[in-house]
């Protein structure tokens, strides 16, 4: 499960749930943590150590989609990551909990063809030292990938089928690679960009991916159903750039968010409606692909009221988030319902 800030009610509810958690450092807290090791230590004490005996923390995500082109917080992300990692090391947790940040594809200055993928000139100085930090600490980079936005912004040049994994034909030929879906092409560009800044061997985790069910062009329950079904199948077996290697992926989001915006589509990314009704027929598909049986946690009465959406995961697989918000092996799937949140991951 992924949450975007350390909501104490959420953390209390997750005690002894056996759900692995990805927790965010909100963007507004990054500067103070970057400027003070004691602030980082206090943050880790309050939000990690106070719960670490009962909650399995996977990643601490320092900032979500921070843009060095227009957000001065970008000046503090690396130092904040380093200070959080120092605080974890003081508690001997640096090998158990990895520190990272979540980026968006807007940091790429070029992405076509995928092999020409590169970070924009204004982003290189931001991302390069972060990549080195992640490699030095054996942590992945988290990336939010939405083929919907690419299609919506350029419907004349991008086929809907290419964005939904349903194209019957190759759409992009790039050297030895033949891309039949936009998701792989996007990742190919990201891998190429990372290689250019020293991150050829850096693991990528998809920290958000989804499709809206209402609100704009191609936003429908039918298209979202197709996207989720195909995404689940696809990442289970790896991508064109890294085949036969399950890709850790988080579906965004758990619930529709009626107070989000300004775009109408932002309110309709949930797997569930606000009254906890599942919008898509994907549970049987997920359970049907399971090769192992694992006891599922019982839903608890009461609990939390979520106003936003966040994801979760284990290595190599898919996880479902609650709102705007993984170990690695490839044997089977686990599907858990807890507080009406859905989490899927490979174990």
C-alpha positions in Angstrom: 0.0 0.0 0.0 1.2 3.5 -0.7 0.2 6.6 1.3 1.4 10.1 0.4 1.7 11.4 3.9 2.1 9.8 7.4 -1.5 10.0 8.5 -1.5 8.7 12.0 -5.0 7.2 11.8 -3.9 5.2 8.7 -0.7 4.0 10.4 -2.6 2.9 13.5 -5.1 1.0 11.4 -2.3 -0.8 9.6 -0.6 -2.2 12.7 -0.3 -6.0 12.5 -2.0 -6.0 9.1 1.0 -7.6 7.3 0.5 -5.1 4.5 3.8 -3.7 3.3 3.7 0.1 3.2 5.2 2.8 1.0 5.0 6.1 2.9 5.6 9.6 1.6 7.3 12.6 3.0 5.0 15.4 1.8 6.6 18.0 -0.4 6.0 20.8 2.1 8.1 19.0 4.7 11.1 18.4 2.5 13.0 21.7 3.1 13.0 21.4 6.9 14.1 17.8 6.8 16.9 18.7 4.3 18.2 21.5 6.5 18.2 19.6 9.7 19.3 16.0 10.5 17.4 16.3 13.8 14.2 17.1 11.9 14.8 14.0 9.8 15.5 11.9 12.9 12.3 13.2 14.5 10.3 12.4 11.3 11.6 8.9 11.2 11.0 8.5 15.0 7.4 9.7 14.8 6.4 8.0 11.6 8.6 4.9 11.2 10.2 3.8 14.4 7.0 4.3 16.4 5.3 1.7 14.1 8.1 -0.4 12.8 7.4 -3.4 15.1 3.9 -3.7 13.7 4.1 -2.3 10.1 6.3 -3.5 7.3 7.7 -0.3 5.6 9.1 -0.8 2.1 10.0 2.7 0.8 10.1 6.2 2.1 9.2 8.4 -0.8 10.7 11.9 -0.4 8.5 14.1 -2.6 6.1 13.2 -5.4 6.5 14.6 -8.9 8.7 17.5 -7.9 9.6 19.6 -11.0 13.0 21.4 -10.9 11.7 23.8 -13.6 9.2 25.5 -11.3 9.4 24.1 -7.8 12.2 25.3 -5.5 11.6 22.3 -3.3 13.7 20.4 -5.9 16.8 22.1 -4.3 16.2 20.2 -1.1 15.1 16.7 -2.3 18.6 15.1 -2.3 19.6 16.4 1.1 16.3 15.3 2.5 16.8 11.8 1.1 20.3 11.7 2.6 19.1 12.9 6.0 16.2 10.4 6.1 18.6 7.6 5.2 21.0 8.7 7.9 18.1 8.5 10.4 17.3 5.0 9.2 20.9 4.0 9.5 21.0 5.2 13.1 18.2 2.7 13.8 19.9 0.0 11.6 17.0 0.0 9.2 18.8 1.4 6.1 18.9 -2.1 4.4 15.3 -2.9 5.3 13.6 0.4 4.3 14.8 2.2 1.1 14.6 5.9 0.5 13.6 7.2 -2.9 11.5 9.8 -4.7 8.7 9.6 -7.3 9.2 11.4 -10.6 6.9 12.1 -13.6 7.6 11.7 -17.2 7.6 15.5 -17.7 11.3 15.5 -16.6 12.2 13.9 -20.0 13.2 16.4 -22.6 13.0 13.9 -25.4 11.2 10.5 -25.6 11.0 9.6 -29.3 12.2 7.3 -30.4 12.6 5.6 -27.0 16.3 5.1 -27.5 16.7 8.9 -27.7 15.1 9.3 -24.3 16.9 11.9 -22.2 16.2 14.2 -19.3 15.7 17.8 -20.2 18.7 20.1 -19.8 17.0 21.8 -16.8 16.3 18.4 -15.1 19.8 16.7 -15.5 21.4 18.6 -12.6 18.5 17.6 -10.4 18.2 13.9 -11.3 21.8 12.9 -11.7 22.9 13.1 -8.1 19.6 11.5 -7.0 20.4 8.5 -9.4 23.8 8.2 -7.8 22.3 8.2 -4.3 19.8 5.5 -5.3 22.5 3.3 -6.8 24.8 3.8 -3.8 22.0 2.7 -1.5 20.5 -0.1 -3.7 17.2 1.7 -3.9 14.9 2.0 -7.0 13.7 5.1 -8.6 9.9 5.5 -8.6 8.1 6.7 -11.7 4.5 7.8 -12.3 3.5 6.6 -15.8 0.2 7.5 -17.5 -0.4 6.6 -21.1 -3.7 8.3 -20.8 -2.2 11.7 -20.6 0.0 11.1 -23.6 -3.0 10.0 -25.6 -5.2 12.8 -24.4 -2.5 15.4 -25.3 -1.9 14.1 -28.8 -4.8 12.0 -30.0 -4.1 12.7 -33.7 -0.6 11.0 -33.6 -1.2 8.4 -30.8 -3.8 5.6 -31.4 -6.0 4.8 -28.5 -5.2 1.1 -29.0 -1.5 2.0 -28.6 -2.3 3.5 -25.2 -4.5 0.6 -24.1 -2.2 -2.3 -25.0 -4.6 -3.4 -27.7 -2.8 -2.4 -30.9 -2.6 -5.4 -33.3 0.5 -4.0 -35.0 3.9 -2.6 -34.1 3.6 1.2 -33.9 7.2 2.2 -33.2 10.4 0.5 -34.6 13.5 1.6 -32.8 16.6 -0.4 -33.5 16.1 -4.0 -32.3 12.9 -3.0 -30.4 9.4 -3.1 -31.9 6.9 -1.3 -29.6 3.3 -2.4 -29.7 2.2 -0.4 -26.7 2.8 3.1 -25.3 3.6 1.9 -21.8 6.7 0.0 -23.1 7.7 2.9 -25.3 7.5 5.3 -22.3 9.6 3.0 -20.2 12.1 2.5 -23.0 12.6 6.3 -23.1 13.0 6.4 -19.3 15.5 3.6 -19.3 17.5 5.4 -22.0 17.4 8.7 -20.1 18.6 7.0 -16.9 21.4 5.3 -18.8 22.6 8.8 -20.0 22.9 10.0 -16.3 24.7 6.9 -15.0 21.6 4.8 -14.1 21.7 2.0 -16.6 21.4 -0.6 -13.8 18.9 1.4 -11.7 15.7 -0.5 -10.9 12.5 1.3 -11.9 9.2 0.9 -9.9 6.0 2.2 -11.4 4.6 4.2 -8.4 1.4 5.3 -10.2 -0.4 4.2 -13.3 -4.1 4.3 -14.1 -6.9 5.4 -16.4 -9.9 7.7 -15.6 -13.5 6.3 -16.0 -15.1 9.7 -16.7 -14.5 13.4 -17.5 -12.8 13.8 -20.9 -11.9 12.2 -24.2 -11.5 8.4 -23.9 -12.2 8.4 -20.2 -14.7 5.6 -19.7 -15.3 2.6 -17.5 -14.8 0.4 -20.6 -11.4 1.9 -21.5 -10.3 1.8 -17.9 -11.3 -1.8 -17.6 -9.2 -2.6 -20.7 -6.2 -0.6 -19.5 -6.1 -2.3 -16.0 -6.6 -5.8 -17.4 -3.8 -5.4 -19.9 -1.5 -3.5 -17.6 -1.8 -6.3 -15.0 -1.0 -9.0 -17.5 1.8 -7.0 -19.1 3.9 -6.1 -16.0 3.5 -9.6 -14.7 5.8 -10.9 -17.4 8.1 -7.8 -17.8 8.4 -5.1 -20.4 10.1 -5.0 -23.8 13.2 -3.3 -22.4 13.5 -5.8 -19.5 11.6 -9.0 -20.4 10.9 -11.9 -18.1 11.3 -9.6 -15.1 8.1 -8.7 -13.3 7.7 -5.0 -12.9 6.7 -3.6 -9.5 3.6 -1.5 -10.3 1.1 0.5 -8.3 -2.4 1.2 -9.6 -3.7 4.7 -9.1 -6.0 5.0 -7.3 -8.1 3.1 -4.7 -11.1 5.4 -4.6 -12.7 8.1 -6.7 -11.9 11.5 -5.2 -14.8 13.9 -5.5 -12.9 16.9 -4.1 -10.0 16.6 -6.5 -9.4 18.7 -9.6 -9.4 20.9 -11.4 -9.7 18.5 -14.3 -12.9 16.4 -14.0 -10.9 13.2 -14.8 -8.9 13.7 -11.6 -12.0 12.7 -9.7 -12.4 9.4 -11.5 -9.3 7.3 -11.2 -10.5 5.1 -8.4 -10.8 1.3 -8.6 -13.7 1.8 -6.1 -16.5 4.4 -5.9 -16.7 6.4 -2.7 -19.3 4.0 -1.4 -16.8 1.1 -1.8 -18.2 -0.4 -4.9 -15.6 -2.0 -7.2 -15.9 -0.3 -10.7 -14.0 -3.0 -12.7 -14.2 -6.7 -13.1 -10.6 -7.5 -12.3 -10.6 -9.5 -9.1 -11.4 -12.8 -10.7 -8.7 -12.2 -13.3 -6.2 -11.5 -10.5 -7.2 -14.4 -8.4 -7.3 -16.7 -11.4 -3.7 -16.0 -12.2 -2.6 -16.8 -8.7 -0.5 -19.9 -8.3 -0.4 -19.9 -4.5 -2.9 -19.5 -1.7 -2.3 -17.1 1.1 -4.6 -16.3 4.0 -6.3 -12.9 3.5 -6.7 -10.4 6.4 -10.2 -9.9 7.6 -11.7 -6.5 7.0 -12.1 -4.5 10.2 -15.0 -2.6 11.3 -14.7 1.2 11.6 -11.2 2.2 10.7 -10.4 5.1 8.4 -12.2 7.5 6.1 -9.9 8.1 3.1 -10.2 11.5 1.3 -7.5 10.8 -1.2 -5.9 7.9 -3.0 -2.6 6.0 -2.5 -0.8 2.7 -3.7 1.1 -0.3 -2.2 3.5 -3.0 -3.3 6.0 -5.8 -3.0 8.8 -6.8 -5.2 8.0 -7.2 -8.8 4.2 -7.0 -9.1 1.2 -4.8 -8.8 -0.3 -3.0 -5.9 -3.4 -1.0 -5.5 -3.5 2.3 -3.7 -5.9 4.0 -1.6 -5.4 7.5 -3.0 -3.2 10.0 -4.7 -0.6 8.7 -3.4 7.9 -4.5 -2.9 9.9 -7.4 -2.5 10.8 -9.2 -5.7 9.8 -12.6 -6.7 7.6 -13.9 -9.3 5.6 -16.7 -7.8 1.9 -16.0 -7.6 -0.3 -13.1 -6.6 -1.8 -12.0 -3.4 -5.0 -10.1 -3.3 -6.0 -8.5 0.0 -8.9 -6.5 1.1 -8.4 -4.3 4.1 -10.4 -1.2 5.0 -11.9 -1.7 1.5 -8.5 -1.2 0.0 -7.2 -3.5 -2.6 -3.6 -4.6 -2.8 -2.0 -6.9 -5.3 1.6 -7.9 -5.4 3.9 -10.7 -6.3 5.6 -12.7 -3.7 
